[in-house]
Amino acid sequence: MKQRSPHSKTAPSPLNRPKKISILVSDFSQESVGRWGGSVRTFILAEALETLGYDVELVGANFGDHYPALEAMGRRWSLKVEPGTRYPSFFKSAWRISNHVDGDIIYAHKLKPSSFGIALLQKWFKGKPVILDIDDWEMSWHKGDNFRYRVRPMKLLRDLFGKDGWLQDPNHPLYMSWTEKLVSQATQVTVNTEALQQRFGGALVPSGKDMSAFDPTLHNGEASRAHYGLSDYKVLMFPGAPRAYKGVEDILEAMKILGWRDLRLVIVGGSPYDRYDQELQKNWGESYLIQLPKQPPEKMPQVVSAAHVVVVPQRDTAATRAQFPLKLTDGMAMAKPILTTQVGDIPSILGDAGYIVEPESPRSLAAALESIFANYPEAEERGRQARQRCLENFSLGAIAGHLQSIFEAY
């Protein structure tokens, strides 16, 4: 008998192999989880699960065009992506996506038919455990509990069979409202805010950051400001896509109240959803606003390092009360002074390591900015405290700690 080399590799015993987890992604497009090229919650959860020794794959549809960031994600992750289509052809796409899933545990990200709906097929037909992750109240964008689809025969026919009919969208709010009613079918639920926990139950698993990537010791603020042409300014930074509910205009109004000539708000990238960023530029750009182009994820720590203050001025809405703003942990991880508002989980996320004012109050924001720049060394110390708080509560290790007991049960 031929002897096996002592250095040859053997396949692991089925009893000893790591369990495989299939994360079902609702949409890989640039308008959804692909917007930041792999730095959003979907991928943070995947990284945290990998640190626990699980084999992780990401499976789902791309409802947009093919784009370079998707290829970059494919080099980092095991991706199985099908083209996102509209009904009735989405039935075929959903079937193909379901056939790609070969994990022992299904982790469906977002309460949408294109993720949780497909995951339930795996539970009902293959008996696999399905864990549902909810990081937004999707229906809050569609009047929440007050959403109604009014059935009128001609309208229904147009929506179902007309060109670009609304009900041909696999994630139309009508279908999402039906999907909400199936939450109890999940084997387990994870959420990232207390508001979502109150609505849907489940275990609280906060969002967070890869703290090794967002490391302030690797960047110099002055050098970063010089690189992006910001050396002449006190830089307030909103490192995300601006939308009305995010309160960017409240900060701009606060800057107008202060009247400081060297104060600028820097936003990074534009809005993939509408023309709101262009309206901001038109109304505020000359004296108050600088818009940097969209940056690849690996550049975001350098971009954030250019900020004197990271601003997260959320307005108080049903949507924002349910959100965990990732921009908050961008600033915390980079040890930046943070100015934000008392909305949802923000006070419990930031604690005393920043500046929190009432929402939709430009005068309160202006007063806080005066206080920050009047004693900037104290603001910097709060920034260092914010990073420590992020390390303890919102790092990959902290998130993995939350996930471990949940996934070990299966």
Backbone hydrogen bonds in HBPLUS format (Angstrom, degrees):
<---DONOR---> <-ACCEPTOR-->    atom                        ^
c    i                          cat <-CA-CA->   ^        H-A-AA   ^      H-
h    n   atom  resd res      DA  || num        DHA   H-A  angle D-A-AA Bond
n    s   type  num  typ     dist DA aas  dist angle  dist       angle   num
A0008-SER N   A0005-SER O   3.10 MM   3  5.27 164.2  2.13 109.3 114.4     1
A0016-ASN N   A0013-SER O   2.78 MM   3  5.16 140.8  1.94 110.7 122.6     2
A0017-ARG N   A0013-SER O   2.94 MM   4  6.07 131.4  2.18 157.5 172.1     3
A0055-ASP N   A0019-LYS O   3.07 MM  36  6.19 165.0  2.09 148.4 152.1     4
A0104-ASP N   A0020-LYS O   2.67 MM  84  5.29 138.8  1.84 129.7 140.6     5
A0105-ILE N   A0020-LYS O   3.24 MM  85  6.67 153.8  2.31 154.8 161.6     6
A0021-ILE N   A0055-ASP O   2.70 MM  34  6.13 159.8  1.74 165.9 173.1     7
A0057-GLU N   A0021-ILE O   3.00 MM  36  6.39 158.8  2.04 162.8 165.7     8
A0022-SER N   A0105-ILE O   3.00 MM  83  6.36 161.2  2.03 166.0 171.0     9
A0107-TYR N   A0022-SER O   2.83 MM  85  6.02 171.1  1.84 149.6 151.9    10
A0023-ILE N   A0057-GLU O   2.84 MM  34  6.17 173.6  1.85 164.9 163.6    11
A0059-VAL N   A0023-ILE O   2.90 MM  36  6.12 166.5  1.92 157.6 160.8    12
A0024-LEU N   A0107-TYR O   2.86 MM  83  6.07 146.2  1.98 130.6 141.7    13
A0109-HIS N   A0024-LEU O   2.94 MM  85  5.93 168.8  1.96 157.1 160.5    14
A0025-VAL N   A0059-VAL O   2.74 MM  34  5.89 165.2  1.76 154.1 159.4    15
A0028-PHE N   A0061-ALA O   2.81 MM  33  6.12 155.2  1.87 143.1 151.5    16
A0032-SER N   A0029-SER O   3.04 MM   3  5.34 158.7  2.08 107.8 114.6    17
A0034-GLY N   A0029-SER O   2.97 MM   5  5.09 135.2  2.17 152.4 147.4    18
A0035-ARG N   A0032-SER O   3.05 MM   3  5.72 169.4  2.06 125.5 128.0    19
A0037-GLY N   A0034-GLY O   3.05 MM   3  4.92 165.0  2.08 106.6 109.0    20
A0043-PHE N   A0040-VAL O   3.07 MM   3  5.87 125.7  2.38 122.4 132.2    21
A0044-ILE N   A0040-VAL O   3.16 MM   4  6.38 152.4  2.24 147.9 155.4    22
A0045-LEU N   A0041-ARG O   2.88 MM   4  6.02 166.4  1.89 164.5 165.2    23
A0046-ALA N   A0042-THR O   3.20 MM   4  6.45 151.4  2.28 134.4 142.4    24
A0047-GLU N   A0043-PHE O   2.89 MM   4  6.12 159.1  1.94 145.6 150.5    25
A0048-ALA N   A0044-ILE O   2.92 MM   4  6.14 159.9  1.96 148.4 154.2    26
A0049-LEU N   A0045-LEU O   2.93 MM   4  6.15 155.9  1.98 150.0 156.2    27
A0050-GLU N   A0046-ALA O   2.97 MM   4  6.23 149.0  2.07 145.0 153.8    28
A0051-THR N   A0047-GLU O   3.03 MM   4  6.38 146.8  2.15 146.7 155.2    29
A0052-LEU N   A0049-LEU O   3.05 MM   3  5.13 137.9  2.24  97.0 109.2    30
A0054-TYR N   A0049-LEU O   3.27 MM   5  5.79 161.6  2.31 149.3 144.2    31
A0053-GLY N   A0050-GLU O   2.91 MM   3  5.08 160.7  1.95 108.5 113.9    32
A0058-LEU N   A0078-SER O   2.85 MM  20  6.15 169.2  1.86 167.8 170.5    33
A0080-LYS N   A0058-LEU O   2.89 MM  22  6.30 147.8  1.99 159.1 165.2    34
A0060-GLY N   A0080-LYS O   3.07 MM  20  6.59 155.4  2.13 162.0 163.9    35
A0082-GLU N   A0060-GLY O   2.96 MM  22  6.31 157.3  2.01 148.5 156.0    36
A0062-ASN N   A0082-GLU O   2.90 MM  20  6.29 145.9  2.02 158.1 166.4    37
A0084-GLY N   A0062-ASN O   2.75 MM  22  4.83 156.3  1.80 127.7 119.6    38
A0070-LEU N   A0067-TYR O   3.03 MM   3  5.68 138.4  2.21 117.4 127.9    39
A0071-GLU N   A0068-PRO O   2.99 MM   3  5.23 120.5  2.36 102.3 116.9    40
A0072-ALA N   A0068-PRO O   3.04 MM   4  6.45 153.3  2.11 150.1 158.3    41
A0073-MET N   A0069-ALA O   2.89 MM   4  6.15 155.0  1.95 146.8 153.0    42
A0074-GLY N   A0070-LEU O   2.93 MM   4  6.17 145.9  2.05 139.9 149.7    43
A0075-ARG N   A0071-GLU O   3.12 MM   4  6.50 130.7  2.37 139.6 151.6    44
A0075-ARG N   A0072-ALA O   3.14 MM   3  5.23 135.8  2.34  96.4 108.3    45
A0076-ARG N   A0073-MET O   3.02 MM   3  5.10 133.3  2.25  97.4 110.6    46
A0077-TRP N   A0073-MET O   2.75 MM   4  5.87 157.5  1.80 160.3 166.8    47
A0090-PHE N   A0086-ARG O   3.01 MM   4  5.16 132.3  2.24 110.9 118.0    48
A0087-TYR N   A0168-GLN O   2.78 MM  81  4.61 160.6  1.82 136.7 138.7    49
A0091-PHE N   A0088-PRO O   3.11 MM   3  5.92 158.4  2.16 120.7 125.9    50
A0092-LYS N   A0089-SER O   3.01 MM   3  5.50 130.5  2.26 109.7 120.7    51
A0093-SER N   A0089-SER O   3.26 MM   4  6.72 156.6  2.32 143.7 150.4    52
A0094-ALA N   A0090-PHE O   2.74 MM   4  5.90 165.6  1.76 156.4 159.2    53
A0095-TRP N   A0091-PHE O   3.07 MM   4  6.23 149.2  2.16 137.3 145.5    54
A0096-ARG N   A0092-LYS O   2.94 MM   4  6.25 157.8  1.99 151.1 156.8    55
A0097-ILE N   A0093-SER O   2.83 MM   4  6.11 161.7  1.87 154.6 160.1    56
A0098-SER N   A0094-ALA O   2.90 MM   4  6.03 160.3  1.94 144.5 150.2    57
A0099-ASN N   A0095-TRP O   2.98 MM   4  6.22 147.4  2.09 142.2 150.9    58
A0100-HIS N   A0096-ARG O   3.08 MM   4  6.39 131.1  2.33 140.3 153.0    59
A0100-HIS N   A0097-ILE O   3.02 MM   3  5.13 134.2  2.24  98.6 111.6    60
A0101-VAL N   A0098-SER O   3.26 MM   3  5.40 141.5  2.42  99.1 109.2    61
A0106-ILE N   A0129-PRO O   3.02 MM  23  6.24 175.5  2.03 165.7 166.3    62
A0131-ILE N   A0106-ILE O   2.76 MM  25  6.13 167.8  1.77 169.8 170.7    63
A0108-ALA N   A0131-ILE O   2.79 MM  23  6.18 147.2  1.90 159.4 168.4    64
A0133-ASP N   A0108-ALA O   2.75 MM  25  5.95 173.9  1.75 164.0 162.8    65
A0110-LYS N   A0133-ASP O   2.80 MM  23  5.72 162.2  1.83 159.9 165.8    66
A0115-SER N   A0112-LYS O   3.13 MM   3  5.53 163.4  2.16 112.8 118.0    67
A0116-PHE N   A0112-LYS O   2.85 MM   4  5.60 120.4  2.21 151.3 168.7    68
A0117-GLY N   A0112-LYS O   3.28 MM   5  6.59 157.3  2.34 134.4 137.6    69
A0119-ALA N   A0115-SER O   2.92 MM   4  6.15 154.1  1.99 148.7 157.2    70
A0120-LEU N   A0116-PHE O   2.95 MM   4  6.19 149.7  2.05 149.4 155.7    71
A0121-LEU N   A0118-ILE O   3.07 MM   3  5.28 133.1  2.30 100.1 112.7    72
A0122-GLN N   A0119-ALA O   2.95 MM   3  5.25 123.4  2.28 102.7 116.6    73
A0123-LYS N   A0119-ALA O   3.19 MM   4  6.66 145.2  2.32 143.1 153.1    74
A0124-TRP N   A0120-LEU O   2.82 MM   4  6.01 172.5  1.83 157.6 159.0    75
A0125-PHE N   A0121-LEU O   2.91 MM   4  5.82 161.7  1.95 146.4 151.6    76
A0126-LYS N   A0122-GLN O   2.96 MM   4  5.16 141.1  2.11 121.5 131.9    77
A0128-LYS N   A0122-GLN O   3.38 MM   6  5.89 170.0  2.39 126.6 124.5    78
A0127-GLY N   A0123-LYS O   3.01 MM   4  4.48 133.3  2.23 113.8 120.0    79
A0187-THR N   A0130-VAL O   2.75 MM  57  5.20 138.8  1.92 145.5 157.5    80
A0132-LEU N   A0188-GLN O   2.92 MM  56  6.36 160.6  1.96 152.1 153.2    81
A0190-THR N   A0132-LEU O   2.76 MM  58  6.16 159.4  1.80 158.3 161.7    82
A0134-ILE N   A0190-THR O   2.87 MM  56  6.29 160.2  1.90 156.8 162.0    83
A0140-SER N   A0137-TRP O   2.90 MM   3  5.52 156.8  1.96 118.2 126.0    84
A0141-TRP N   A0138-GLU O   3.31 MM   3  6.15 164.9  2.34 119.0 122.1    85
A0142-HIS N   A0139-MET O   2.89 MM   3  5.09 157.3  1.94 108.9 116.2    86
A0144-GLY N   A0139-MET O   2.76 MM   5  4.70 142.2  1.90 151.5 141.3    87
A0146-ASN N   A0143-LYS O   2.91 MM   3  5.29 148.3  2.01 142.3 139.2    88
A0147-PHE N   A0144-GLY O   3.12 MM   3  5.65 166.8  2.13 118.6 120.2    89
A0156-LEU N   A0152-ARG O   2.76 MM   4  5.82 166.3  1.78 170.7 174.9    90
A0157-LEU N   A0153-PRO O   3.05 MM   4  6.25 156.0  2.11 146.3 152.3    91
A0158-ARG N   A0154-MET O   2.98 MM   4  6.25 161.4  2.01 149.1 153.9    92
A0159-ASP N   A0155-LYS O   2.83 MM   4  6.04 163.9  1.86 155.1 159.8    93
A0160-LEU N   A0156-LEU O   2.94 MM   4  6.04 142.7  2.08 142.6 152.3    94
A0161-PHE N   A0157-LEU O   2.79 MM   4  5.74 164.9  1.81 152.8 157.5    95
A0162-GLY N   A0158-ARG O   2.78 MM   4  4.39 143.2  1.92 118.3 127.4    96
A0167-LEU N   A0159-ASP O   3.04 MM   8  5.03 126.0  2.34 109.6 123.9    97
A0165-GLY N   A0162-GLY O   3.05 MM   3  4.95 141.5  2.20 133.0 122.3    98
A0168-GLN N   A0165-GLY O   2.99 MM   3  5.54 160.8  2.03 119.3 123.7    99
A0169-ASP N   A0166-TRP O   3.14 MM   3  5.88 169.0  2.15 121.3 124.2   100
A0172-HIS N   A0169-ASP O   3.05 MM   3  5.21 146.0  2.17 126.0 119.8   101
A0175-TYR N   A0172-HIS O   2.89 MM   3  5.44 119.2  2.27 115.7 129.6   102
A0176-MET N   A0172-HIS O   2.98 MM   4  6.33 155.5  2.04 150.7 158.3   103
A0177-SER N   A0173-PRO O   2.83 MM   4  5.93 150.5  1.91 144.0 150.9   104
A0178-TRP N   A0174-LEU O   3.17 MM   4  6.50 146.4  2.29 139.8 148.4   105
A0179-THR N   A0175-TYR O   2.89 MM   4  6.15 153.8  1.96 145.1 152.9   106
A0180-GLU N   A0176-MET O   2.90 MM   4  6.17 148.2  2.00 147.3 154.7   107
A0181-LYS N   A0178-TRP O   3.06 MM   3  5.41 132.6  2.29 103.6 115.6   108
A0182-LEU N   A0179-THR O   2.87 MM   3  5.26 159.6  1.91 113.5 120.3   109
A0183-VAL N   A0180-GLU O   3.30 MM   3  5.68 167.0  2.32 116.9 116.7   110
A0185-GLN N   A0182-LEU O   2.78 MM   3  5.38 157.2  1.83 119.7 127.7   111
A0186-ALA N   A0183-VAL O   3.01 MM   3  5.64 162.7  2.04 118.3 123.6   112
A0203-ALA N   A0189-VAL O   2.88 MM  14  6.28 157.6  1.93 153.1 148.2   113
A0191-VAL N   A0203-ALA O   2.91 MM  12  6.18 155.4  1.97 156.5 159.3   114
A0205-VAL N   A0191-VAL O   2.70 MM  14  5.78 172.4  1.71 173.6 176.4   115
A0197-GLN N   A0193-THR O   3.04 MM   4  6.32 149.6  2.14 141.8 151.1   116
A0198-GLN N   A0194-GLU O   2.85 MM   4  6.10 154.3  1.92 151.4 157.1   117
A0199-ARG N   A0195-ALA O   3.18 MM   4  6.40 145.2  2.31 137.3 146.2   118
A0200-PHE N   A0196-LEU O   2.77 MM   4  5.84 169.1  1.78 156.4 159.5   119
A0201-GLY N   A0197-GLN O   2.68 MM   4  4.44 140.5  1.83 125.1 132.5   120
A0209-LYS N   A0394-PHE O   2.93 MM 185  6.37 150.5  2.01 164.6 174.0   121
A0213-ALA N   A0210-ASP O   3.07 MM   3  5.63 138.6  2.25 112.1 122.3   122
A0214-PHE N   A0210-ASP O   3.15 MM   4  6.46 164.2  2.17 152.2 157.0   123
A0218-LEU N   A0215-ASP O   3.09 MM   3  5.80 164.9  2.11 121.8 126.5   124
A0219-HIS N   A0216-PRO O   3.27 MM   3  5.53 168.6  2.29 110.6 113.8   125
A0224-SER N   A0220-ASN O   2.90 MM   4  6.12 155.8  1.96 154.6 162.2   126
A0225-ARG N   A0221-GLY O   2.90 MM   4  6.15 158.0  1.95 151.6 157.5   127
A0226-ALA N   A0222-GLU O   2.98 MM   4  6.21 155.5  2.04 145.6 152.4   128
A0227-HIS N   A0223-ALA O   2.92 MM   4  6.13 153.7  1.99 144.1 151.6   129
A0228-TYR N   A0224-SER O   3.08 MM   4  6.35 150.9  2.17 148.3 154.5   130
A0230-LEU N   A0225-ARG O   2.66 MM   5  4.62 170.8  1.66 151.1 148.2   131
A0229-GLY N   A0226-ALA O   3.24 MM   3  5.08 164.7  2.26 102.1 106.0   132
A0233-TYR N   A0230-LEU O   3.14 MM   3  5.72 167.5  2.15 125.6 127.1   133
A0234-LYS N   A0262-ASP O   2.72 MM  28  5.93 160.7  1.76 154.6 160.7   134
A0264-ARG N   A0234-LYS O   3.07 MM  30  6.29 166.0  2.09 169.7 167.7   135
A0308-HIS N   A0235-VAL O   2.86 MM  73  5.16 159.4  1.90 137.1 143.9   136
A0309-VAL N   A0235-VAL O   3.13 MM  74  6.55 154.0  2.20 159.3 161.7   137
A0236-LEU N   A0264-ARG O   2.88 MM  28  6.07 175.5  1.88 170.7 170.3   138
A0266-VAL N   A0236-LEU O   2.71 MM  30  6.06 162.9  1.73 163.6 168.9   139
A0237-MET N   A0309-VAL O   2.85 MM  72  6.30 157.0  1.91 157.7 164.9   140
A0311-VAL N   A0237-MET O   2.92 MM  74  5.89 163.2  1.95 144.6 149.8   141
A0238-PHE N   A0266-VAL O   2.85 MM  28  6.13 167.2  1.86 161.8 164.3   142
A0240-GLY N   A0238-PHE O   2.89 MM   2  5.75 139.8  2.05 100.0  92.0   143
A0246-LYS N   A0243-ARG O   2.93 MM   3  5.48 154.5  2.00 118.1 126.5   144
A0247-GLY N   A0244-ALA O   3.24 MM   3  5.94 167.3  2.26 120.4 121.9   145
A0315-ARG N   A0245-TYR O   2.96 MM  70  5.35 164.6  1.98 159.0 155.4   146
A0250-ASP N   A0247-GLY O   2.99 MM   3  5.17 132.0  2.23 101.0 114.4   147
A0251-ILE N   A0247-GLY O   3.35 MM   4  6.82 149.5  2.45 150.1 157.1   148
A0252-LEU N   A0248-VAL O   3.07 MM   4  6.44 158.5  2.12 148.7 155.0   149
A0253-GLU N   A0249-GLU O   2.89 MM   4  6.07 151.8  1.97 142.5 149.6   150
A0254-ALA N   A0250-ASP O   2.99 MM   4  6.22 148.8  2.09 139.2 147.9   151
A0255-MET N   A0251-ILE O   2.90 MM   4  6.24 151.0  1.99 150.3 158.2   152
A0256-LYS N   A0252-LEU O   3.01 MM   4  6.29 147.1  2.12 140.8 149.8   153
A0257-ILE N   A0253-GLU O   2.98 MM   4  6.31 148.0  2.09 144.8 153.2   154
A0258-LEU N   A0254-ALA O   3.04 MM   4  6.38 156.7  2.10 147.5 153.1   155
A0259-GLY N   A0255-MET O   2.86 MM   4  6.07 160.0  1.90 150.3 155.9   156
A0263-LEU N   A0260-TRP O   3.46 MM   3  5.59 167.5  2.48 109.9 110.3   157
A0265-LEU N   A0288-TYR O   2.85 MM  23  6.14 169.8  1.86 165.8 168.0   158
A0290-ILE N   A0265-LEU O   2.85 MM  25  6.15 159.1  1.90 160.4 161.0   159
A0267-ILE N   A0290-ILE O   2.97 MM  23  6.48 154.0  2.03 157.2 165.6   160
A0292-LEU N   A0267-ILE O   2.88 MM  25  6.22 160.3  1.92 170.9 171.6   161
A0269-GLY N   A0292-LEU O   2.79 MM  23  5.88 164.2  1.82 144.6 150.1   162
A0278-GLN N   A0275-ARG O   3.06 MM   3  5.31 122.8  2.40 102.2 116.7   163
A0279-GLU N   A0275-ARG O   3.08 MM   4  6.47 148.4  2.18 151.1 160.6   164
A0279-GLU N   A0276-TYR O   3.10 MM   3  5.08 119.3  2.49  94.3 109.3   165
A0280-LEU N   A0276-TYR O   2.96 MM   4  6.30 154.4  2.03 151.2 158.5   166
A0281-GLN N   A0277-ASP O   2.98 MM   4  6.23 158.5  2.03 143.8 149.4   167
A0282-LYS N   A0278-GLN O   2.97 MM   4  6.15 154.4  2.04 142.4 149.3   168
A0283-ASN N   A0279-GLU O   2.98 MM   4  6.16 157.1  2.04 149.6 154.9   169
A0284-TRP N   A0280-LEU O   2.78 MM   4  5.67 153.3  1.85 155.1 161.6   170
A0285-GLY N   A0281-GLN O   2.91 MM   4  4.31 141.7  2.05 118.7 125.3   171
A0288-TYR N   A0284-TRP O   3.09 MM   4  5.63 151.4  2.17 166.5 175.4   172
A0299-LYS N   A0296-PRO O   2.87 MM   3  5.52 156.1  1.93 123.3 131.0   173
A0300-MET N   A0297-PRO O   3.13 MM   3  5.34 151.2  2.21 106.0 114.4   174
A0302-GLN N   A0299-LYS O   3.08 MM   3  5.48 117.3  2.50 108.6 122.9   175
A0303-VAL N   A0299-LYS O   3.02 MM   4  6.35 156.8  2.08 152.2 159.7   176
A0304-VAL N   A0300-MET O   2.85 MM   4  6.03 172.7  1.85 162.5 162.9   177
A0305-SER N   A0301-PRO O   2.96 MM   4  6.07 144.5  2.09 141.1 151.0   178
A0306-ALA N   A0303-VAL O   3.02 MM   3  5.54 153.3  2.09 111.7 119.7   179
A0307-ALA N   A0304-VAL O   3.02 MM   3  5.56 165.2  2.05 118.1 122.9   180
A0310-VAL N   A0337-PRO O   2.94 MM  27  6.32 162.7  1.97 167.6 168.7   181
A0339-LEU N   A0310-VAL O   2.98 MM  29  6.34 160.4  2.01 156.2 162.1   182
A0312-VAL N   A0339-LEU O   2.87 MM  27  6.29 160.2  1.91 156.4 161.9   183
A0321-ARG N   A0317-THR O   2.97 MM   4  6.09 155.1  2.03 152.1 158.5   184
A0322-ALA N   A0319-ALA O   3.18 MM   3  5.48 140.4  2.34 102.7 113.3   185
A0323-GLN N   A0320-THR O   3.14 MM   3  4.98 157.9  2.19 100.5 107.4   186
A0328-LEU N   A0325-PRO O   3.02 MM   3  5.51 144.2  2.15 108.3 117.9   187
A0330-ASP N   A0326-LEU O   3.01 MM   4  6.38 140.1  2.18 144.1 156.2   188
A0331-GLY N   A0327-LYS O   3.21 MM   4  6.48 163.2  2.24 147.3 148.5   189
A0332-MET N   A0328-LEU O   2.95 MM   4  6.22 161.0  1.99 148.3 154.5   190
A0333-ALA N   A0329-THR O   2.89 MM   4  5.71 166.5  1.91 138.8 143.3   191
A0334-MET N   A0330-ASP O   3.21 MM   4  6.37 147.7  2.32 140.2 148.6   192
A0336-LYS N   A0331-GLY O   2.98 MM   5  5.19 175.2  1.98 155.2 153.7   193
A0335-ALA N   A0332-MET O   3.00 MM   3  5.11 160.2  2.04 111.7 114.0   194
A0355-TYR N   A0338-ILE O   2.86 MM  17  6.06 156.2  1.92 162.3 170.1   195
A0340-THR N   A0355-TYR O   2.86 MM  15  6.26 163.9  1.89 167.4 173.0   196
A0357-VAL N   A0340-THR O   3.00 MM  17  6.46 157.0  2.06 143.9 148.1   197
A0343-VAL N   A0341-THR O   2.95 MM   2  5.74 125.1  2.26 110.8  94.8   198
A0342-GLN N   A0357-VAL O   2.87 MM  15  5.92 140.6  2.02 153.2 158.9   199
A0346-ILE N   A0343-VAL O   3.14 MM   3  5.86 155.4  2.20 145.3 145.0   200
A0348-SER N   A0345-ASP O   3.01 MM   3  5.42 118.3  2.40 110.1 125.2   201
A0349-ILE N   A0345-ASP O   2.93 MM   4  6.12 145.5  2.05 156.3 167.0   202
A0349-ILE N   A0346-ILE O   3.13 MM   3  5.02 123.6  2.46  95.5 110.3   203
A0350-LEU N   A0346-ILE O   2.95 MM   4  6.06 173.5  1.95 166.1 165.6   204
A0351-GLY N   A0347-PRO O   2.80 MM   4  5.40 148.3  1.90 136.0 146.1   205
A0353-ALA N   A0350-LEU O   3.15 MM   3  5.73 157.5  2.21 136.3 138.0   206
A0364-SER N   A0361-SER O   3.06 MM   3  5.36 121.0  2.42 105.8 119.7   207
A0365-LEU N   A0361-SER O   3.08 MM   4  6.43 158.1  2.13 154.9 161.8   208
A0366-ALA N   A0362-PRO O   2.82 MM   4  6.04 155.0  1.88 147.6 154.7   209
A0367-ALA N   A0363-ARG O   2.96 MM   4  6.17 158.0  2.01 145.8 151.2   210
A0368-ALA N   A0364-SER O   3.00 MM   4  6.20 154.7  2.07 143.9 150.8   211
A0369-LEU N   A0365-LEU O   2.94 MM   4  6.21 155.8  2.00 149.2 155.6   212
A0370-GLU N   A0366-ALA O   3.01 MM   4  6.29 155.3  2.07 148.0 154.5   213
A0371-SER N   A0367-ALA O   3.06 MM   4  6.34 156.9  2.11 145.1 151.0   214
A0372-ILE N   A0368-ALA O   2.88 MM   4  6.15 157.1  1.93 151.4 157.7   215
A0373-PHE N   A0369-LEU O   3.05 MM   4  6.23 174.6  2.05 156.0 156.3   216
A0374-ALA N   A0370-GLU O   2.94 MM   4  5.92 135.2  2.15 141.1 153.3   217
A0375-ASN N   A0371-SER O   3.29 MM   4  6.43 138.6  2.47 140.6 148.2   218
A0378-GLU N   A0375-ASN O   3.18 MM   3  5.69 126.1  2.48 109.6 121.4   219
A0379-ALA N   A0375-ASN O   3.31 MM   4  6.70 153.7  2.38 143.7 151.4   220
A0380-GLU N   A0376-TYR O   2.87 MM   4  6.17 153.4  1.94 155.7 162.9   221
A0381-GLU N   A0377-PRO O   3.03 MM   4  6.31 148.1  2.13 142.4 150.7   222
A0382-ARG N   A0378-GLU O   3.01 MM   4  6.41 152.3  2.09 148.1 155.3   223
A0383-GLY N   A0379-ALA O   2.99 MM   4  6.32 144.1  2.12 140.8 151.4   224
A0384-ARG N   A0380-GLU O   2.99 MM   4  6.41 148.5  2.09 145.9 153.6   225
A0385-GLN N   A0381-GLU O   2.99 MM   4  6.34 152.6  2.07 146.4 154.2   226
A0386-ALA N   A0382-ARG O   2.84 MM   4  6.10 144.2  1.97 142.9 153.3   227
A0387-ARG N   A0383-GLY O   3.05 MM   4  6.42 150.5  2.14 147.4 153.9   228
A0388-GLN N   A0384-ARG O   3.15 MM   4  6.45 160.9  2.19 146.5 151.1   229
A0389-ARG N   A0385-GLN O   2.93 MM   4  6.17 154.2  2.00 146.0 153.4   230
A0390-CYS N   A0386-ALA O   2.88 MM   4  6.12 147.3  1.99 143.3 152.7   231
A0391-LEU N   A0387-ARG O   2.83 MM   4  6.15 155.9  1.89 153.5 159.9   232
A0392-GLU N   A0388-GLN O   3.05 MM   4  6.28 156.1  2.11 146.5 152.2   233
A0393-ASN N   A0389-ARG O   3.00 MM   4  6.07 147.6  2.10 143.3 151.7   234
A0394-PHE N   A0390-CYS O   2.75 MM   4  4.86 153.3  1.82 133.2 141.5   235
A0399-ILE N   A0395-SER O   2.97 MM   4  6.27 162.3  2.01 154.9 159.5   236
A0400-ALA N   A0396-LEU O   2.83 MM   4  6.00 159.4  1.87 149.5 155.8   237
A0401-GLY N   A0397-GLY O   3.00 MM   4  6.20 146.8  2.11 140.4 148.9   238
A0402-HIS N   A0398-ALA O   3.30 MM   4  6.69 144.8  2.43 141.1 148.9   239
A0402-HIS N   A0399-ILE O   3.06 MM   3  5.21 123.0  2.40  99.0 112.8   240
A0403-LEU N   A0399-ILE O   3.06 MM   4  6.40 152.5  2.14 148.6 156.8   241
A0404-GLN N   A0400-ALA O   2.90 MM   4  5.92 144.2  2.02 152.6 160.7   242
A0406-ILE N   A0403-LEU O   3.09 MM   3  5.25 119.4  2.47 100.3 116.0   243
A0407-PHE N   A0403-LEU O   2.99 MM   4  6.19 167.9  2.01 170.1 170.9   244
A0408-GLU N   A0404-GLN O   2.92 MM   4  5.94 150.8  2.00 152.1 160.8   245
A0410-TYR N   A0407-PHE O   3.11 MM   3  5.64 165.6  2.14 114.3 118.9   246
